[in-house]
């Protein structure tokens, strides 16, 4: 499982880094204002489908079903089932897309009610949303093909294909902008174009793996009914984080202009560790749990669950601490260019810190949800999801006025903490999660090591005075020293606390590198 985790995590990390480059271009060209807000709302709707399907409900329902079919019935039966699902899925998505294109003005009044007061911004958001909306057809179809590849334990291509979203987006902004009315329209067309590239790459990888996934005419079979029963509730259960973020966006459109943009760029940085660790752990854990449970190997299933929690928290806790302490200089170095000012970056960093408070909960939800899905239970996460959605909405309404652009992110973090607490408690009560005392002790020591790192960085920052001119340059120099220093201090703390043996870890890394050289 660790190999799959590292494979998916590595490709996802590269994708997130390219995503930061893409976001830097968007910030530099559009700043934080009405045009950026309109584009981000237009992108939010298909992007929510991408996260729900690619990283959520569809993947959670389809992968166990496909893996079980592959194990018990063989390749041919599993391939036929996947092609049948593909035909039904495409039919439903195309109908949904057509309806969305027709009724987009009404949809925008729901997801961006604040734009209705500004006619020009509202019309721009409608136009951009109609351009980006077909992306949901392409990316949800890509999620199915990616699920097949994950079920075949071919994680590399499934993760690598998503790089094309950012590669195409960067190329569009840099080279195609002169051919469109503005950067927002260019970026919107780049979103849809990337969907064709992603789906094409994944279809090629599936065919190369011996799985031709040409969709069959839509027909509702017993397996598809079973998939639907598992998937539809899971749209809420596994997608609580994304729906909470969408609620944040709805609330942000009612705040001063630029609030959507400030929260978007903060969320994008928060998504770097969340996407890399949460998506990687959830993607690789689900088929492993399904296989252990199918063979009635309960002890191995619990061990895999605990290892996944250990892996992600070892990296998530220092990430949270680093974002809390270094959030402002990071945002200023990354985004304070062109139309995006130093003040915009500092305000966005306030939202980032609010998101970072819930980062461990966001990631753990990705690790705990597969424990329900692998056992065929999607109703429980739905019930929890509805409850936390209600709490998130209440918190948003309470915090939006006094905290402005910080209110919705803080509400999402608090809702995520509540969500993961309930998920964990129910799994423990059902004996589907057995957190060992040794693991809990390790997690506590990881938190202590992350605190030591944060306090050291905070103390160092309080002693430094940067020159008034070329602030962004000096911040970049400072971060290039502080980030590796903080990482090294965290690793040393883990070593001193007995959580990690650095000598053994380095030996293991050397052996892995030597094996790779031997294969080359």
RODO-396006 format. One record per residue (C-alpha): residue in three letters; z, x, y; residue number from 1. Coordinates in steps of 0.02 Angstrom, whole numbers. Layout:
N
> ALA,Z,X,Y,NUM;
...
//
This chain:
520
> UNK,0,0,0,1;
> UNK,38,144,120,2;
> UNK,-140,208,102,3;
> UNK,-211,38,147,4;
> UNK,-86,22,290,5;
> UNK,-138,191,362,6;
> UNK,-324,152,339,7;
> UNK,-316,-15,429,8;
> UNK,-193,53,557,9;
> UNK,-304,204,595,10;
> UNK,-461,101,624,11;
> UNK,-363,-27,724,12;
> UNK,-288,111,831,13;
> UNK,-461,177,871,14;
> UNK,-519,1,912,15;
> UNK,-369,-26,1027,16;
> UNK,-402,138,1117,17;
> UNK,-583,86,1148,18;
> UNK,-514,-82,1203,19;
> UNK,-410,5,1335,20;
> UNK,-567,92,1399,21;
> UNK,-654,-77,1408,22;
> UNK,-505,-152,1501,23;
> UNK,-502,-6,1621,24;
> UNK,-682,-43,1667,25;
> UNK,-643,-228,1691,26;
> UNK,-494,-185,1801,27;
> UNK,-591,-59,1904,28;
> UNK,-739,-175,1935,29;
> UNK,-648,-342,1957,30;
> UNK,-468,-297,2003,31;
> UNK,-334,-432,1988,32;
> UNK,-403,-588,2072,33;
> UNK,-497,-753,2049,34;
> UNK,-651,-676,1962,35;
> UNK,-545,-579,1838,36;
> UNK,-436,-732,1808,37;
> UNK,-590,-839,1772,38;
> UNK,-660,-711,1649,39;
> UNK,-494,-690,1558,40;
> UNK,-476,-879,1536,41;
> UNK,-656,-888,1472,42;
> UNK,-617,-751,1347,43;
> UNK,-448,-822,1296,44;
> UNK,-516,-972,1199,45;
> UNK,-634,-881,1077,46;
> UNK,-512,-735,1069,47;
> UNK,-375,-853,1013,48;
> UNK,-488,-911,871,49;
> UNK,-522,-729,827,50;
> UNK,-338,-689,811,51;
> UNK,-293,-850,723,52;
> UNK,-434,-832,596,53;
> UNK,-457,-644,584,54;
> UNK,-272,-602,581,55;
> UNK,-193,-770,543,56;
> UNK,-218,-935,454,57;
> UNK,-388,-912,373,58;
> UNK,-349,-737,312,59;
> UNK,-178,-793,250,60;
> UNK,-252,-939,152,61;
> UNK,-416,-863,92,62;
> UNK,-364,-689,33,63;
> UNK,-234,-747,-97,64;
> UNK,-355,-880,-161,65;
> UNK,-499,-758,-172,66;
> UNK,-391,-621,-250,67;
> UNK,-324,-740,-382,68;
> UNK,-499,-803,-421,69;
> UNK,-562,-623,-434,70;
> UNK,-420,-576,-552,71;
> UNK,-424,-728,-666,72;
> UNK,-607,-784,-664,73;
> UNK,-705,-627,-622,74;
> UNK,-830,-571,-490,75;
> UNK,-962,-705,-512,76;
> UNK,-844,-853,-495,77;
> UNK,-755,-773,-346,78;
> UNK,-922,-736,-262,79;
> UNK,-982,-915,-285,80;
> UNK,-820,-983,-214,81;
> UNK,-834,-868,-61,82;
> UNK,-1014,-924,-30,83;
> UNK,-964,-1107,-42,84;
> UNK,-822,-1080,81,85;
> UNK,-944,-987,195,86;
> UNK,-1064,-1136,198,87;
> UNK,-927,-1261,241,88;
> UNK,-848,-1145,370,89;
> UNK,-1012,-1114,461,90;
> UNK,-1054,-1299,467,91;
> UNK,-885,-1342,541,92;
> UNK,-890,-1199,666,93;
> UNK,-1064,-1242,730,94;
> UNK,-1012,-1423,758,95;
> UNK,-855,-1364,849,96;
> UNK,-957,-1244,955,97;
> UNK,-1082,-1378,1007,98;
> UNK,-941,-1497,1055,99;
> UNK,-857,-1357,1152,100;
> UNK,-1015,-1319,1250,101;
> UNK,-1037,-1503,1295,102;
> UNK,-857,-1538,1344,103;
> UNK,-813,-1367,1416,104;
> UNK,-770,-1436,1590,105;
> UNK,-638,-1549,1512,106;
> UNK,-575,-1406,1401,107;
> UNK,-550,-1296,1555,108;
> UNK,-448,-1431,1639,109;
> UNK,-328,-1419,1491,110;
> UNK,-316,-1230,1467,111;
> UNK,-331,-1184,1653,112;
> UNK,-264,-1332,1753,113;
> UNK,-230,-1222,1903,114;
> UNK,-415,-1181,1925,115;
> UNK,-459,-1362,1961,116;
> UNK,-392,-1340,2138,117;
> UNK,-519,-1201,2172,118;
> UNK,-692,-1274,2142,119;
> UNK,-784,-1108,2145,120;
> UNK,-665,-1023,2023,121;
> UNK,-669,-1175,1909,122;
> UNK,-860,-1177,1902,123;
> UNK,-862,-991,1866,124;
> UNK,-736,-1012,1725,125;
> UNK,-841,-1154,1648,126;
> UNK,-1000,-1049,1657,127;
> UNK,-917,-896,1579,128;
> UNK,-831,-1000,1444,129;
> UNK,-998,-1074,1389,130;
> UNK,-1066,-898,1370,131;
> UNK,-918,-833,1267,132;
> UNK,-884,-987,1161,133;
> UNK,-1017,-950,1025,134;
> UNK,-916,-793,987,135;
> UNK,-793,-902,892,136;
> UNK,-929,-949,764,137;
> UNK,-976,-768,736,138;
> UNK,-801,-697,729,139;
> UNK,-731,-832,615,140;
> UNK,-878,-803,497,141;
> UNK,-840,-617,508,142;
> UNK,-659,-656,461,143;
> UNK,-718,-731,296,144;
> UNK,-823,-579,253,145;
> UNK,-679,-466,305,146;
> UNK,-562,-566,192,147;
> UNK,-680,-536,45,148;
> UNK,-681,-350,80,149;
> UNK,-491,-347,95,150;
> UNK,-478,-442,-70,151;
> UNK,-586,-306,-147,152;
> UNK,-467,-176,-70,153;
> UNK,-608,-109,39,154;
> UNK,-505,-102,197,155;
> UNK,-603,30,293,156;
> UNK,-761,-66,337,157;
> UNK,-666,-227,368,158;
> UNK,-562,-137,499,159;
> UNK,-700,-24,566,160;
> UNK,-820,-167,604,161;
> UNK,-706,-230,742,162;
> UNK,-739,-70,839,163;
> UNK,-907,-143,887,164;
> UNK,-824,-274,997,165;
> UNK,-763,-140,1115,166;
> UNK,-914,-26,1097,167;
> UNK,-1034,-167,1142,168;
> UNK,-918,-225,1282,169;
> UNK,-910,-52,1361,170;
> UNK,-1098,-29,1348,171;
> UNK,-1129,-199,1426,172;
> UNK,-1019,-166,1578,173;
> UNK,-1088,9,1606,174;
> UNK,-1273,-21,1579,175;
> UNK,-1314,-208,1588,176;
> UNK,-1222,-259,1748,177;
> UNK,-1376,-239,1862,178;
> UNK,-1466,-374,1760,179;
> UNK,-1332,-509,1784,180;
> UNK,-1257,-599,1935,181;
> UNK,-1091,-504,1923,182;
> UNK,-981,-402,1807,183;
> UNK,-894,-557,1741,184;
> UNK,-1058,-629,1675,185;
> UNK,-1105,-460,1600,186;
> UNK,-938,-445,1510,187;
> UNK,-952,-624,1446,188;
> UNK,-1125,-593,1370,189;
> UNK,-1055,-431,1296,190;
> UNK,-923,-532,1203,191;
> UNK,-1052,-643,1117,192;
> UNK,-1170,-498,1079,193;
> UNK,-1028,-404,995,194;
> UNK,-1000,-550,877,195;
> UNK,-1176,-531,807,196;
> UNK,-1148,-345,781,197;
> UNK,-980,-368,694,198;
> UNK,-1043,-502,575,199;
> UNK,-1199,-400,534,200;
> UNK,-1098,-245,491,201;
> UNK,-978,-341,380,202;
> UNK,-1118,-432,288,203;
> UNK,-1200,-263,255,204;
> UNK,-1036,-192,188,205;
> UNK,-1010,-342,74,206;
> UNK,-1187,-328,4,207;
> UNK,-1160,-142,-23,208;
> UNK,-1001,-186,-121,209;
> UNK,-1105,-298,-234,210;
> UNK,-1051,-461,-152,211;
> UNK,-1198,-555,-78,212;
> UNK,-1116,-686,33,213;
> UNK,-1267,-789,84,214;
> UNK,-1187,-959,124,215;
> UNK,-1220,-1104,6,216;
> UNK,-1255,-1282,68,217;
> UNK,-1090,-1361,122,218;
> UNK,-1001,-1452,-19,219;
> UNK,-817,-1496,-30,220;
> UNK,-754,-1427,-195,221;
> UNK,-575,-1429,-264,222;
> UNK,-554,-1246,-212,223;
> UNK,-611,-1285,-35,224;
> UNK,-489,-1430,-27,225;
> UNK,-352,-1312,-84,226;
> UNK,-404,-1186,49,227;
> UNK,-404,-1321,182,228;
> UNK,-230,-1380,132,229;
> UNK,-165,-1202,149,230;
> UNK,-264,-1155,304,231;
> UNK,-244,-1301,423,232;
> UNK,-53,-1296,429,233;
> UNK,-60,-1107,440,234;
> UNK,-157,-1118,603,235;
> UNK,11,-1154,681,236;
> UNK,123,-1060,560,237;
> UNK,37,-890,570,238;
> UNK,-31,-913,746,239;
> UNK,130,-947,840,240;
> UNK,113,-785,939,241;
> UNK,-65,-825,994,242;
> UNK,-27,-1005,1039,243;
> UNK,124,-947,1138,244;
> UNK,12,-825,1232,245;
> UNK,-110,-967,1268,246;
> UNK,32,-1070,1339,247;
> UNK,73,-919,1447,248;
> UNK,-107,-921,1512,249;
> UNK,-101,-1108,1550,250;
> UNK,60,-1084,1649,251;
> UNK,-11,-928,1736,252;
> UNK,-158,-1027,1807,253;
> UNK,-28,-1129,1902,254;
> UNK,44,-970,1980,255;
> UNK,-30,-869,2125,256;
> UNK,-207,-798,2103,257;
> UNK,-208,-640,1998,258;
> UNK,-62,-690,1886,259;
> UNK,-178,-717,1737,260;
> UNK,-248,-543,1761,261;
> UNK,-78,-459,1781,262;
> UNK,-17,-538,1620,263;
> UNK,-179,-501,1528,264;
> UNK,-175,-313,1558,265;
> UNK,10,-308,1513,266;
> UNK,-25,-401,1352,267;
> UNK,-169,-285,1311,268;
> UNK,-54,-134,1316,269;
> UNK,78,-227,1218,270;
> UNK,-57,-271,1090,271;
> UNK,-88,-86,1056,272;
> UNK,65,-63,943,273;
> UNK,68,-247,895,274;
> UNK,-113,-249,837,275;
> UNK,-105,-80,750,276;
> UNK,59,-106,659,277;
> UNK,68,-295,639,278;
> UNK,-113,-323,587,279;
> UNK,-114,-171,472,280;
> UNK,47,-220,384,281;
> UNK,2,-404,369,282;
> UNK,-175,-368,307,283;
> UNK,-122,-245,172,284;
> UNK,40,-332,122,285;
> UNK,-33,-503,81,286;
> UNK,-146,-452,-66,287;
> UNK,-10,-335,-132,288;
> UNK,121,-474,-131,289;
> UNK,-2,-596,-209,290;
> UNK,-40,-475,-351,291;
> UNK,144,-440,-388,292;
> UNK,191,-624,-385,293;
> UNK,42,-672,-493,294;
> UNK,102,-549,-626,295;
> UNK,283,-610,-604,296;
> UNK,339,-437,-545,297;
> UNK,470,-501,-423,298;
> UNK,560,-335,-397,299;
> UNK,398,-248,-346,300;
> UNK,360,-390,-224,301;
> UNK,530,-369,-140,302;
> UNK,508,-180,-135,303;
> UNK,336,-197,-53,304;
> UNK,408,-318,77,305;
> UNK,550,-198,120,306;
> UNK,433,-48,131,307;
> UNK,320,-142,252,308;
> UNK,469,-186,363,309;
> UNK,528,-4,358,310;
> UNK,355,64,403,311;
> UNK,325,-50,551,312;
> UNK,499,-38,627,313;
> UNK,499,151,618,314;
> UNK,351,147,738,315;
> UNK,384,-15,833,316;
> UNK,559,25,896,317;
> UNK,508,185,988,318;
> UNK,354,94,1053,319;
> UNK,464,-40,1129,320;
> UNK,581,89,1204,321;
> UNK,436,189,1275,322;
> UNK,355,37,1356,323;
> UNK,519,-17,1435,324;
> UNK,550,154,1513,325;
> UNK,372,213,1550,326;
> UNK,287,45,1579,327;
> UNK,252,69,1764,328;
> UNK,177,245,1758,329;
> UNK,75,199,1604,330;
> UNK,0,46,1689,331;
> UNK,-35,144,1848,332;
> UNK,-120,288,1757,333;
> UNK,-225,174,1648,334;
> UNK,-276,37,1769,335;
> UNK,-243,87,1951,336;
> UNK,-424,128,1988,337;
> UNK,-561,46,2090,338;
> UNK,-514,-133,2136,339;
> UNK,-350,-127,2037,340;
> UNK,-217,-58,2154,341;
> UNK,-55,37,2120,342;
> UNK,40,-120,2169,343;
> UNK,-61,-225,2047,344;
> UNK,-18,-100,1909,345;
> UNK,168,-102,1954,346;
> UNK,171,-293,1951,347;
> UNK,80,-293,1784,348;
> UNK,209,-170,1717,349;
> UNK,344,-301,1752,350;
> UNK,253,-419,1634,351;
> UNK,232,-277,1509,352;
> UNK,419,-246,1499,353;
> UNK,449,-431,1467,354;
> UNK,322,-428,1324,355;
> UNK,395,-265,1255,356;
> UNK,566,-345,1231,357;
> UNK,490,-454,1096,358;
> UNK,378,-321,1018,359;
> UNK,483,-294,859,360;
> UNK,490,-483,834,361;
> UNK,301,-502,860,362;
> UNK,269,-367,729,363;
> UNK,399,-427,603,364;
> UNK,324,-602,609,365;
> UNK,162,-524,543,366;
> UNK,260,-445,401,367;
> UNK,367,-595,354,368;
> UNK,230,-728,361,369;
> UNK,139,-657,206,370;
> UNK,298,-686,105,371;
> UNK,270,-873,130,372;
> UNK,80,-869,112,373;
> UNK,81,-766,-48,374;
> UNK,190,-902,-126,375;
> UNK,71,-1039,-69,376;
> UNK,193,-1105,62,377;
> UNK,113,-1141,230,378;
> UNK,214,-1296,276,379;
> UNK,374,-1201,317,380;
> UNK,294,-1084,446,381;
> UNK,214,-1239,523,382;
> UNK,381,-1323,550,383;
> UNK,454,-1165,623,384;
> UNK,297,-1142,728,385;
> UNK,309,-1314,806,386;
> UNK,491,-1286,849,387;
> UNK,463,-1116,930,388;
> UNK,310,-1181,1024,389;
> UNK,420,-1315,1100,390;
> UNK,552,-1185,1146,391;
> UNK,419,-1071,1222,392;
> UNK,350,-1213,1329,393;
> UNK,524,-1260,1391,394;
> UNK,563,-1078,1433,395;
> UNK,396,-1060,1522,396;
> UNK,431,-1209,1632,397;
> UNK,607,-1146,1671,398;
> UNK,555,-967,1710,399;
> UNK,383,-985,1793,400;
> UNK,447,-1020,1968,401;
> UNK,593,-896,1982,402;
> UNK,507,-754,1888,403;
> UNK,321,-789,1924,404;
> UNK,210,-675,1817,405;
> UNK,362,-610,1721,406;
> UNK,419,-784,1666,407;
> UNK,285,-826,1536,408;
> UNK,293,-655,1449,409;
> UNK,483,-665,1440,410;
> UNK,472,-841,1370,411;
> UNK,352,-781,1235,412;
> UNK,467,-637,1187,413;
> UNK,619,-750,1172,414;
> UNK,519,-876,1070,415;
> UNK,457,-735,956,416;
> UNK,635,-674,926,417;
> UNK,688,-850,879,418;
> UNK,535,-871,768,419;
> UNK,563,-712,667,420;
> UNK,750,-747,652,421;
> UNK,718,-916,571,422;
> UNK,580,-846,459,423;
> UNK,694,-707,397,424;
> UNK,844,-821,370,425;
> UNK,742,-944,266,426;
> UNK,664,-807,160,427;
> UNK,836,-733,123,428;
> UNK,905,-904,78,429;
> UNK,759,-932,-43,430;
> UNK,782,-758,-118,431;
> UNK,606,-716,-58,432;
> UNK,674,-573,47,433;
> UNK,807,-450,-8,434;
> UNK,847,-328,133,435;
> UNK,940,-187,48,436;
> UNK,1094,-113,135,437;
> UNK,1011,59,136,438;
> UNK,859,-14,227,439;
> UNK,968,-104,355,440;
> UNK,1062,58,387,441;
> UNK,897,149,411,442;
> UNK,838,17,536,443;
> UNK,1000,32,635,444;
> UNK,979,221,642,445;
> UNK,797,200,697,446;
> UNK,858,91,840,447;
> UNK,986,223,887,448;
> UNK,853,360,884,449;
> UNK,739,254,994,450;
> UNK,884,227,1116,451;
> UNK,917,414,1125,452;
> UNK,733,442,1166,453;
> UNK,733,306,1299,454;
> UNK,890,371,1385,455;
> UNK,822,548,1388,456;
> UNK,658,491,1467,457;
> UNK,750,381,1591,458;
> UNK,860,527,1643,459;
> UNK,711,642,1662,460;
> UNK,617,516,1771,461;
> UNK,768,494,1885,462;
> UNK,767,681,1923,463;
> UNK,582,695,1967,464;
> UNK,504,666,2138,465;
> UNK,315,651,2139,466;
> UNK,206,702,2287,467;
> UNK,152,557,2399,468;
> UNK,-33,598,2381,469;
> UNK,-135,586,2220,470;
> UNK,5,487,2137,471;
> UNK,-102,432,1989,472;
> UNK,-151,612,1950,473;
> UNK,29,674,1950,474;
> UNK,84,525,1846,475;
> UNK,-48,569,1717,476;
> UNK,18,748,1710,477;
> UNK,195,683,1692,478;
> UNK,151,562,1553,479;
> UNK,52,695,1458,480;
> UNK,217,791,1447,481;
> UNK,340,647,1427,482;
> UNK,252,552,1287,483;
> UNK,245,698,1163,484;
> UNK,420,752,1216,485;
> UNK,485,577,1182,486;
> UNK,396,569,1014,487;
> UNK,467,738,963,488;
> UNK,642,689,1017,489;
> UNK,629,528,916,490;
> UNK,572,623,760,491;
> UNK,711,751,780,492;
> UNK,838,610,800,493;
> UNK,774,527,641,494;
> UNK,792,694,552,495;
> UNK,969,722,616,496;
> UNK,1020,544,570,497;
> UNK,952,568,393,498;
> UNK,816,435,409,499;
> UNK,669,555,391,500;
> UNK,659,728,311,501;
> UNK,535,818,424,502;
> UNK,509,961,300,503;
> UNK,460,842,159,504;
> UNK,352,739,278,505;
> UNK,257,893,334,506;
> UNK,234,951,154,507;
> UNK,166,780,108,508;
> UNK,46,786,254,509;
> UNK,-15,959,204,510;
> UNK,-44,903,24,511;
> UNK,-142,752,85,512;
> UNK,-251,861,199,513;
> UNK,-281,985,58,514;
> UNK,-336,844,-59,515;
> UNK,-459,784,73,516;
> UNK,-528,960,95,517;
> UNK,-547,973,-93,518;
> UNK,-650,812,-99,519;
> UNK,-760,876,42,520;
//
